[in-house]
Amino acid sequence: MRSGRRISLSILATALIAASAYGQGGLGKGRLSGIVKTVAGQPIAGVTVVLRFLESERLIGRGLAAKAKSQESVTLGTTTNQKGIWSYAGLATGTWEITASARGYHSASRLCGVRQLGMNPRVELRLERIEGGAEGIAPGLLEKADELAYRKRYGEAIALYRQYLEKDPDAVMVMLALADCVMEGGDIEEAIKNFQAVVEKTSTNPADKQINAQAVARIGECYFKRGDHLNAIEHWKRSVETSPTNEQVAYNLAEVLFAEHGADEAARYYDLAAKISPQWGDPHYKLGLIYLNKQDYPKARECFKKLIEIEPSSQRAKKTKEMLKDLDKLR
């Protein structure tokens, strides 16, 4: 009887893993908030924040489409208040790209998973001030390049970014934007070289750790696009180890490791994502399923209780409560 219940729990966990892979398009009831700061940690008021919903199977960073099924469907916008804080309600479940931009600063972006119910991770973006002022170096050049990149006119954007870098060769955020465009334009080998240049430029200054980690993660994307999963995983691990501050990178690395190598190694990065963003339900949920399949019922129970605490009214929480009832019978 006890053995039979273990089998049923394992089957249910497998089914829930499969079900959790699918999101929904359009608008919904999800809420997301964040803060925009300078590199030194000072909040920035009046920053333009753009939220784009991505109907894709992306894993890490802009441009990685595991099965080339990317389609932009919704673009929303807001601005930060005097404390650098922004928020937006009415978002669909799925992956959103958050981009922050302000005059006199390089723009910054990251991906964030959004759920309908419960707490979503708070998005923190840091903007690097343009040294010497972009207007003094090349008036309007970066703004035009960013606009072209946003509209996916990558060839034109690349030309302008390179023009700017001739005047300011140490602008690492412009180097990163250039490499992004090269990758999005499809020249993977050239993109790797450009990202590697960013890695080398930021490898010695501790203040550049997040930029360094971002560039390393982008190299991983390039290898993944090329079908070299071993090199992709290696670079994503390096990215997380360099700057373990992005819960989405840690979570997505766990997803890849789960598919490639199984649950044991993936659990480490689900756990890291949960520690970085303790009010985000997804990593707690996935950890619970892993512990459940390993028959480590106390840890599974702990993870599921945390999920229910975070999103008590969600459909997933209702299913999890039923699983907890089954677990309680094993005591």
Secondary structure by P-SEA (a helix, b strand, c coil): caaaaaaaaaaaaaaaaaaaccccccccbbbbbbcccccccccccbbbbbbbbbcccccccccccccccccccccccbbbccccccccccccccbbbbbbbbccbbbbbbbbbbbccccccbbbbbbbcccccccccccaaaaaaaaaaaacaaaaaaaaaaaaaaacccaaaaaaaaaaaaaaacaaaaaaaaaaaaaaaacccccaaaaaaaaaaaaaaaaaaacaaaaaaaaaaaaaaaccccaaaaaaaaaaaaaccccaaaaaaaaaaaaacccccaaaaaaaaaaaaacaaaaaaaaaaaaaaaccccaaaaaaaaaaaaaaaac
